[in-house]
Each structure stands twice: as structure tokens, then as C-alpha cells.
């Protein structure tokens, strides 16, 4: 195995000796290290390969006046802006093959802000005092491996040396493995919910029989964000976004929103897409007593003891239809919207709890009114074999056009 280069990133003013120990463990395994200082306090305890001032200059910032003013907040903000730029440049230039860091709250926030800018599959390890709690805001949608430090990252002792040594072994192991991609198939990203499972399974089979690999993402907010992050990398050849339900949560303030940038990645990456208003009949809340008072007169369905679904009304449906259309319009790649007129989910079919013809009419009418991309209506339920296969074949058609 040829020697590779690992970025060891850290606040070397307070955690310098710990990062030096980590670096020594890596070099003892035959790999190279670039020590990068992102500290903004006292002088670094060890000599970095890239100084804090060089990091700041990447973003055109002069760090010394901020340090002289002893404005820790301003210093951290400056480093949080500059460090991700530097790390991204090093990765794109092929100067680093992996990244690792140690830290408490501040160090974890700074280091993971850099790691989140790196591609999926690029090795990333964060040893943190916060790794045992809610790490969602540190991980974002990226594959960052977080290792609990067990004890504070302050000094070297029998426990910390054990954890740091194992972390060094982990990052070295990540860069030493060989990943066989010779048989990989072109990728398609698809969105799914429990209420659209049959649709996606049928469409997935069609696409796989045509030589594609379909990656399915559960439309639970985090799933949508993760799918968007993957699409933005340009790694996928097509998008089967048939479950856009996260927009219902965004509009109503419910719990499974993927944020206002949901459906923007296809435009940035210019990827062909087939879109449907799947599960836009429902917004997801928690237990019944957590639902906002303003929705007290609405129609609800208890999905399970922890999840209560609220039926979107006609006004919200019209707003959702407009959003879906506008997002589709923005994509410069071939794009189409398919409307399943009979039902957008299992529980909005005729005879089911969320059946609401007025709301559905408002949704489909808004899509037709605002869309400039191709819109195709099917007198089918979203989970019908006819609709699912139509969506799959339409995507294949659009990919061929791209």
C-alpha cells in the first residue's frame, strides 16, 4: 500500500499535544500527515504544517486583528468560514486522502464543518466529547465517523491514548481498503415513504432490469436532505422523486421537513428527473398532544403512537402544487411531472381517511397552472403498476434525451 496523506485538523493552541500524538500514530503506520491549526487562542503548542493565519488567508481574512482584539467569537466565525475552503481545496487538488480531528464542543463544530464539505466516500473521522449525544447537526448528510472520546480531549492518559490510537487505526484502515467499482452500474436516486413503497418497488425493478442501480431514500426530512446531497455531487444519472411529501411538512411546520432547498439539487447538478406529488396529502406530527393548537380543527390520522398525520387542506395543496411546479421548472435537464389522479397515497384513496377530492383538485390544478415542464395525468393510484412503470419508463426516456 502506497503512503497516503491524512489531514490532522485541530485547535493546536489547546489540543496540540493530543493531535501530535494522533499524528505520530498515523505516521507510525507509514502514512503522511498534514497538521493544520484552526485554533485562535494562544500560540500553538506544536508546529503546524499549515498555520491558522494561512487557513484564514484562504478566505481573504486577516486573523491577527481579531486575535489582538481577543474577540473569541469573531475568531471562531472567521475560522469556520476559512477552514472549509482550505480543506476543500486540498481535497480537490489531491493533496489529502483523508481527514481526522479531535475536539470538544468548539473543535467538533469547526472540524465537522470542514468534513461536511467533503464528498461522500472521502474518509472522515471525528473523535469528540459529543459523539454520544445528538450528532445530527455535526454530521449533516455526510458520512462522518464519530468516535466518543470517553474522557475529555485534554491531555494524554491511558484512556485517551487508547481511543486516539484506535482512531488513527480507523482512519488508516479507511484509506488502505480497496473498493472495487469495476462492476458498478449508473445510479438513480428515488424517494419513498411507507405510502409509496409499492410504487417505488415496481419502478425500481424496471430500472434495474435496464441496467441501473436504484438508491432509495426515505422521505423523512433527513432522508430527503441526504438524497439532495448525493444528487448535488453529480453521481446520479436520474432522479425518481415520486415522494415529495417533505414539502407538506415544510409548508405546515410539521416534523419531517427537508428544508426549503428540497428539490434544488437536481437543478444544480442538471440531472433528468421524474417528479410526482406523492404523499402531499399528509404532514407528520408527533404524539397528538404535540400538535400546534392552530390545527385543532383539522383531520388527523394516528399512524402509530408516536406519529400523527394531518391531512393537508385545499389551500395548502394549492401552495404545494405551485412549489412542486416551480422546483421542476428550474431544472435545465429534461424533467416531467406525473400526476396520479386517483390518489397520491394509500390513505387518500376513495373510502380511506384522507380522501379529499377538493384538496386533490387544488393540488393537481396548481401543478398544471404553474408548470412549464411536461405534465402527464394518469387516472391511476400512485401505487398502481401502470403508474409506477410509466414513471420508470419516462425517466429512462428523459435520461436518453439528456
C-alpha positions as CSV (number, residue, x, y, z in Angstrom):
1,X,0.0,0.0,0.0
2,X,1.5,3.3,-1.1
3,X,1.8,6.0,1.5
4,X,-1.1,8.4,1.7
5,X,-1.7,11.8,3.3
6,X,-4.1,12.5,6.1
7,X,-5.1,15.9,7.3
8,X,-5.0,16.2,11.1
9,X,-7.1,19.2,11.8
10,X,-7.4,20.8,15.2
11,X,-7.2,23.6,17.7
12,X,-3.5,23.3,18.3
13,X,-3.4,26.0,20.9
14,X,-5.3,23.9,23.4
15,X,-5.2,20.4,21.9
16,X,-1.8,20.4,20.3
17,X,-0.1,17.6,22.1
18,X,-3.2,15.4,21.6
19,X,-3.1,16.0,17.9
20,X,0.6,15.4,17.8
21,X,0.1,12.0,19.4
22,X,-2.6,11.2,16.9
23,X,-0.3,12.3,14.0
24,X,2.5,10.1,15.4
25,X,0.2,7.1,15.4
26,X,-0.6,7.7,11.8
27,X,3.0,8.2,10.6
28,X,4.0,5.0,12.5
29,X,1.7,3.2,10.1
30,X,3.6,4.5,7.1
31,X,1.3,7.4,6.1
32,X,2.0,11.1,5.9
33,X,0.3,13.8,7.9
34,X,-0.5,17.5,7.3
35,X,-1.1,19.2,10.7
36,X,-3.5,22.1,10.3
37,X,-4.0,24.6,13.1
38,X,-7.6,26.1,13.4
39,X,-7.0,27.4,16.9
40,X,-7.5,31.1,17.6
41,X,-6.3,31.4,21.2
42,X,-2.7,31.3,22.4
43,X,0.2,30.2,20.3
44,X,0.0,26.6,19.1
45,X,1.6,24.0,21.4
46,X,3.2,22.3,18.4
47,X,4.4,23.4,15.0
48,X,1.7,23.0,12.3
49,X,2.3,22.4,8.7
50,X,-0.4,24.9,7.9
51,X,-0.8,27.8,10.3
52,X,-4.0,29.4,11.4
53,X,-3.0,32.5,9.5
54,X,-2.6,30.5,6.3
55,X,-6.0,29.0,6.9
56,X,-7.6,32.4,7.4
57,X,-5.9,33.8,4.3
58,X,-7.7,31.2,2.2
59,X,-10.9,33.2,2.7
60,X,-9.1,36.5,2.4
61,X,-9.2,37.1,6.1
62,X,-6.7,38.8,8.3
63,X,-6.8,36.9,11.6
64,X,-4.3,38.8,13.6
65,X,-6.5,41.9,14.3
66,X,-9.3,39.5,15.6
67,X,-6.8,37.7,17.9
68,X,-5.4,41.1,19.1
69,X,-8.9,42.2,20.0
70,X,-9.4,39.0,22.0
71,X,-12.8,38.5,20.3
72,X,-13.1,34.7,20.5
73,X,-16.5,34.7,18.8
74,X,-15.2,36.7,15.8
75,X,-12.2,34.5,15.6
76,X,-14.2,31.3,15.6
77,X,-16.6,32.7,13.0
78,X,-13.6,33.6,10.8
79,X,-12.1,30.1,11.1
80,X,-15.4,28.5,10.4
81,X,-15.6,30.4,7.2
82,X,-12.0,29.8,6.1
83,X,-11.2,26.2,7.2
84,X,-13.8,24.5,5.0
85,X,-12.5,26.4,2.0
86,X,-8.9,25.3,2.7
87,X,-9.9,21.7,3.3
88,X,-12.0,21.6,0.1
89,X,-9.1,23.0,-1.9
90,X,-6.6,20.4,-0.5
91,X,-9.1,17.6,-1.3
92,X,-9.7,18.8,-4.9
93,X,-6.0,19.2,-5.5
94,X,-5.4,15.7,-4.4
95,X,-3.1,16.8,-1.5
96,X,-5.1,14.9,1.2
97,X,-6.7,11.4,1.1
98,X,-8.5,11.6,4.5
99,X,-9.2,13.9,7.4
100,X,-9.3,13.3,11.2
101,X,-9.7,15.6,14.2
102,X,-10.1,15.6,18.0
103,X,-12.2,18.0,19.9
104,X,-14.7,19.2,22.4
105,X,-17.7,21.4,21.5
106,X,-15.8,24.1,19.6
107,X,-13.3,21.8,18.0
108,X,-16.0,19.4,16.9
109,X,-18.1,22.2,15.4
110,X,-15.2,23.6,13.4
111,X,-13.8,20.3,12.2
112,X,-17.1,18.8,11.1
113,X,-18.0,22.0,9.3
114,X,-14.9,21.1,7.1
115,X,-15.8,17.4,6.8
116,X,-19.4,18.2,5.7
117,X,-17.9,19.9,2.6
118,X,-16.1,16.8,1.5
119,X,-17.5,14.2,-0.8
120,X,-19.3,11.0,0.3
121,X,-16.7,8.3,0.5
122,X,-13.8,10.5,1.4
123,X,-12.6,9.2,4.8
124,X,-13.6,11.4,7.7
125,X,-13.2,10.7,11.5
126,X,-14.1,12.9,14.4
127,X,-13.1,12.0,17.9
128,X,-15.4,14.0,20.1
129,X,-16.7,14.6,23.6
130,X,-20.1,15.0,22.0
131,X,-20.2,11.8,20.0
132,X,-22.6,10.1,22.3
133,X,-25.4,12.6,22.0
134,X,-27.4,14.1,19.2
135,X,-24.9,14.4,16.4
136,X,-27.2,15.3,13.5
137,X,-26.1,18.9,13.3
138,X,-22.4,17.8,13.1
139,X,-22.9,15.1,10.6
140,X,-25.4,16.8,8.3
141,X,-25.8,14.5,5.3
142,X,-22.2,13.2,5.2
143,X,-20.5,10.0,6.2
144,X,-18.5,11.3,9.1
145,X,-17.5,8.6,11.6
146,X,-17.7,10.0,15.1
147,X,-15.9,8.2,17.9
148,X,-16.7,9.1,21.6
149,X,-13.6,10.3,23.3
150,X,-14.9,8.8,26.6
151,X,-12.8,11.3,28.6
152,X,-12.2,14.9,27.8
153,X,-9.8,15.7,24.9
154,X,-7.4,17.4,27.3
155,X,-4.1,15.7,28.0
156,X,-2.9,12.2,27.4
157,X,-3.8,9.3,29.7
158,X,-4.4,5.6,29.4
159,X,-7.9,6.1,28.2
160,X,-7.3,8.9,25.7
161,X,-4.2,7.3,24.3
162,X,-6.2,4.1,23.7
163,X,-9.0,6.0,21.9
164,X,-6.7,8.2,19.9
165,X,-4.6,5.2,18.8
166,X,-7.7,3.3,17.7
167,X,-8.9,6.4,15.8
168,X,-5.6,6.6,14.0
169,X,-6.0,2.9,13.1
170,X,-9.6,3.6,11.9
171,X,-8.6,6.4,9.5
172,X,-5.6,4.5,8.2
173,X,-7.8,1.4,7.6
174,X,-10.2,3.6,5.6
175,X,-7.6,4.7,3.2
176,X,-6.0,1.3,2.9
177,X,-9.0,-0.6,1.8
178,X,-9.5,-1.2,-1.9
179,X,-13.0,-0.6,-3.2
180,X,-13.9,-2.5,-6.4
181,X,-16.1,-0.2,-8.6
182,X,-15.5,-2.1,-11.9
183,X,-19.0,-3.6,-11.9
184,X,-20.8,-0.5,-10.7
185,X,-23.9,0.5,-12.5
186,X,-25.2,4.0,-13.2
187,X,-27.2,5.4,-10.2
188,X,-30.7,6.6,-9.9
189,X,-32.0,8.3,-6.7
190,X,-35.6,7.6,-5.7
191,X,-37.7,9.0,-2.8
192,X,-40.1,6.7,-0.9
193,X,-42.5,6.7,2.0
194,X,-44.4,3.8,3.5
195,X,-47.4,5.0,1.5
196,X,-45.5,4.8,-1.8
197,X,-43.5,1.7,-1.2
198,X,-45.3,-0.4,-3.8
199,X,-44.8,2.3,-6.5
200,X,-41.1,2.6,-5.9
201,X,-40.6,-1.2,-5.7
202,X,-42.2,-1.7,-9.1
203,X,-40.4,1.2,-10.7
204,X,-37.1,0.1,-9.2
205,X,-37.4,-3.3,-10.8
206,X,-38.0,-1.8,-14.2
207,X,-34.9,0.5,-13.9
208,X,-32.7,-2.3,-12.5
209,X,-33.7,-4.5,-15.5
210,X,-32.4,-1.7,-17.7
211,X,-29.0,-1.7,-16.0
212,X,-29.3,0.9,-13.3
213,X,-28.8,0.8,-9.6
214,X,-31.6,2.5,-7.7
215,X,-30.8,4.1,-4.3
216,X,-33.9,4.6,-2.3
217,X,-34.2,7.4,0.3
218,X,-36.9,7.5,2.9
219,X,-38.7,10.9,2.8
220,X,-38.3,11.7,6.5
221,X,-36.5,15.0,6.3
222,X,-33.1,13.6,6.9
223,X,-33.6,11.2,4.0
224,X,-34.6,14.0,1.6
225,X,-31.5,16.0,2.7
226,X,-29.3,13.1,2.2
227,X,-30.7,12.4,-1.3
228,X,-30.2,16.0,-2.2
229,X,-26.6,15.9,-1.1
230,X,-25.9,12.9,-3.2
231,X,-27.7,14.4,-6.2
232,X,-25.6,17.5,-5.9
233,X,-22.4,15.6,-6.3
234,X,-23.4,14.6,-9.8
235,X,-23.0,10.9,-9.0
236,X,-26.6,10.0,-10.2
237,X,-27.8,9.8,-13.7
238,X,-31.5,10.3,-13.0
239,X,-34.0,11.1,-10.2
240,X,-37.3,9.4,-9.5
241,X,-38.7,11.9,-7.0
242,X,-42.1,10.4,-6.6
243,X,-42.5,11.1,-2.9
244,X,-42.2,14.9,-2.3
245,X,-44.1,14.7,1.0
246,X,-41.4,16.6,2.9
247,X,-42.7,19.7,1.3
248,X,-46.0,19.2,3.1
249,X,-44.1,19.3,6.4
250,X,-42.2,22.4,5.3
251,X,-45.3,24.3,4.5
252,X,-47.2,23.3,7.6
253,X,-44.3,23.4,10.1
254,X,-44.5,19.7,10.8
255,X,-41.7,17.5,11.8
256,X,-40.3,15.8,8.7
257,X,-39.3,18.9,6.6
258,X,-36.2,18.6,4.5
259,X,-36.0,22.4,4.3
260,X,-36.7,25.0,1.6
261,X,-33.8,23.7,-0.6
262,X,-35.5,20.3,-1.2
263,X,-35.6,19.6,-4.9
264,X,-32.9,22.2,-5.7
265,X,-30.0,19.7,-6.2
266,X,-31.4,18.4,-9.5
267,X,-31.1,22.0,-10.8
268,X,-27.6,22.5,-9.5
269,X,-26.4,19.2,-10.9
270,X,-28.7,19.3,-14.0
271,X,-29.9,15.8,-13.7
272,X,-33.0,14.4,-15.5
273,X,-36.0,13.9,-13.2
274,X,-39.4,12.5,-13.0
275,X,-41.5,14.0,-10.2
276,X,-44.8,13.2,-8.6
277,X,-46.8,14.7,-5.7
278,X,-46.5,11.5,-3.6
279,X,-47.9,11.8,-0.1
280,X,-48.5,15.5,-0.3
281,X,-51.8,14.7,1.4
282,X,-50.1,14.4,4.8
283,X,-48.0,16.3,7.2
284,X,-46.3,14.5,10.1
285,X,-46.5,15.4,13.7
286,X,-45.6,13.6,16.9
287,X,-47.9,12.4,19.5
288,X,-51.4,14.0,19.5
289,X,-50.7,16.4,22.4
290,X,-47.7,17.9,20.5
291,X,-49.8,19.2,17.6
292,X,-50.0,23.0,17.4
293,X,-53.3,24.5,18.7
294,X,-53.9,26.3,15.4
295,X,-54.5,22.9,13.8
296,X,-57.1,21.7,16.4
297,X,-59.9,21.6,13.9
298,X,-58.1,19.6,11.2
299,X,-58.4,16.0,10.1
300,X,-55.9,13.6,11.7
301,X,-54.9,10.0,11.3
302,X,-52.9,8.2,14.0
303,X,-50.2,6.4,12.1
304,X,-48.7,5.0,15.3
305,X,-48.5,6.1,19.0
306,X,-45.6,8.4,18.1
307,X,-46.7,9.7,14.7
308,X,-49.9,11.6,13.9
309,X,-50.7,12.6,10.3
310,X,-52.6,15.7,9.4
311,X,-54.5,16.0,6.1
312,X,-53.3,18.9,4.0
313,X,-56.3,21.1,3.0
314,X,-57.1,22.7,-0.3
315,X,-55.2,25.9,0.4
316,X,-52.1,24.1,1.4
317,X,-52.4,21.7,-1.5
318,X,-52.6,24.6,-4.0
319,X,-49.5,26.0,-2.4
320,X,-47.7,22.7,-2.6
321,X,-48.6,22.2,-6.3
322,X,-47.1,25.6,-7.1
323,X,-43.9,24.8,-5.2
324,X,-43.5,21.4,-7.0
325,X,-44.1,23.0,-10.4
326,X,-41.6,25.8,-9.7
327,X,-38.9,23.5,-8.5
328,X,-39.4,21.3,-11.6
329,X,-39.3,24.3,-13.9
330,X,-35.9,25.4,-12.6
331,X,-34.2,22.2,-13.7
332,X,-32.4,22.7,-17.0
333,X,-32.2,19.0,-17.6
334,X,-35.2,17.1,-19.0
335,X,-37.9,16.9,-16.4
336,X,-41.5,15.8,-16.1
337,X,-44.3,15.8,-13.5
338,X,-46.6,12.8,-13.3
339,X,-50.0,13.2,-11.5
340,X,-51.7,10.1,-10.1
341,X,-55.2,11.4,-10.2
342,X,-56.9,8.7,-8.2
343,X,-54.7,9.1,-5.1
344,X,-51.3,10.4,-4.0
345,X,-51.1,7.9,-1.1
346,X,-52.7,4.8,0.3
347,X,-54.8,6.7,2.8
348,X,-56.2,9.4,0.5
349,X,-57.8,6.9,-1.9
350,X,-61.6,6.8,-2.1
351,X,-63.0,5.3,1.1
352,X,-59.9,6.0,3.1
353,X,-59.5,8.5,6.0
354,X,-57.7,11.2,3.9
355,X,-59.9,11.1,0.8
356,X,-60.5,14.8,-0.1
357,X,-61.3,15.4,-3.8
358,X,-61.2,19.2,-3.3
359,X,-57.7,19.2,-1.9
360,X,-56.5,16.8,-4.6
361,X,-58.1,19.0,-7.3
362,X,-56.3,22.1,-5.9
363,X,-53.0,20.2,-5.9
364,X,-53.2,18.9,-9.5
365,X,-54.7,22.2,-10.8
366,X,-51.8,24.2,-9.3
367,X,-49.3,21.9,-10.8
368,X,-50.8,22.2,-14.3
369,X,-51.2,26.0,-13.9
370,X,-47.6,26.7,-12.8
371,X,-45.6,24.0,-14.6
372,X,-43.7,24.8,-17.8
373,X,-42.2,21.3,-17.9
374,X,-44.2,18.4,-19.2
375,X,-47.1,17.3,-17.0
376,X,-48.8,14.0,-17.6
377,X,-52.1,13.0,-15.8
378,X,-52.8,9.3,-15.1
379,X,-56.2,8.1,-13.9
380,X,-54.4,5.8,-11.5
381,X,-53.4,5.5,-7.9
382,X,-49.7,6.3,-7.2
383,X,-49.1,2.6,-6.2
384,X,-50.6,1.1,-9.3
385,X,-48.4,-0.9,-11.6
386,X,-49.4,1.3,-14.5
387,X,-48.3,4.5,-12.8
388,X,-45.1,3.1,-11.4
389,X,-44.0,1.6,-14.7
390,X,-44.9,4.8,-16.5
391,X,-42.7,6.8,-14.1
392,X,-39.8,4.5,-14.6
393,X,-40.0,4.4,-18.4
394,X,-40.5,8.2,-18.5
395,X,-37.3,8.6,-16.6
396,X,-35.4,6.3,-19.0
397,X,-36.7,8.4,-21.8
398,X,-35.5,11.7,-20.2
399,X,-32.1,10.2,-19.4
400,X,-31.7,9.3,-23.1
401,X,-32.6,12.8,-24.0
402,X,-30.0,14.4,-21.7
